[in-house]
C-alpha cells in the first residue's frame, strides 16, 4: 500500500512534491559525455542508465588484496599511543 492509498503525516503528497521540482540547469559537463560513459560502462539500457562494470573495476585483482584478519596493512603506523 503506497502513500496515495494511505498518506503519511509529515510527508508531502504528489502535488506538493511536484511543486518542489525545479530546473537546475545542470547538464552534461562535457560535450561528448554520452560517448565517454559508453566507453567506460558500455551502452545505456532503455532507461538511459549506464550500469555496466567499469574498466577500472575489471582491472582489480583480488588475489593481491590484503587479508581481512585485523592485521594492519604494510606501512601503516599507529600514532594513537
N, C-alpha and C positions, 0 to 999 in steps of 0.2 A: 504494500500500500504506500503510495507516494504522498508527497506534501499536498498535491492537489486534492486528494480524497480526504486528507486529514491535515490541515495546516498546522505547522509547529509554531507556537508562540515565540516571538522574537526573531523569527526568520522571515525575510521578505518573500512575498508571493511573486509570481512570474511578472506581473505588471510592474512591481517595484524593482525587480531585477533588471527588467528591460530599460527602466529609467536610469539605471546606473551605468549602462553600457555607453561608452563614448569612443570616438575615433582618436587614436593617439598619434597617427601619422608615422608609426614605427613600421617601416617597410624593410625590404632586404638591405643589408649593409653593403653589399657589393652587387654589381650589375649581373654577374654570372653565378649568383648564389645557387640556383637550381642545378646547374652543371656541376658545381663543386660538391654539393650534397650527394648527387648521383654518383660521382666518382668515389666518394668516401663510403657511402652506405648502400649504394645500389638504387634501383628505381623506386619511386614512391608507390605506395599502394593506392587503391581507389579513393581513399580519404585524403591523399596528399601527404601521408606520413612516411618518412624515411626510416624504416625500422630494421634494416639490415645491420649486421655486425660491421664495425669499422675495421679498416685495415690495421690500425694500431692495436686493436683488441686481438686480432688474428695473429699478430706477431708476438704476443706474450707467450712465453714458455713457462708453464707452471712447474716444470721439473727443476728449475733453478731457484724456486721460491724457498724462503727460509721456513723451517718447521714452526708450527704454532704450538710450542710447548712451554712458553713462558720465558725462554731464554732471550736475552736482548740480542738485537741484530749486531753484526760485526761493526765495530767502530762506534757503538753507542756508549756514551758516558753518562752516568747518573750523577747530576750535580745537586741533587736534593739533600744530601747528607751534610 
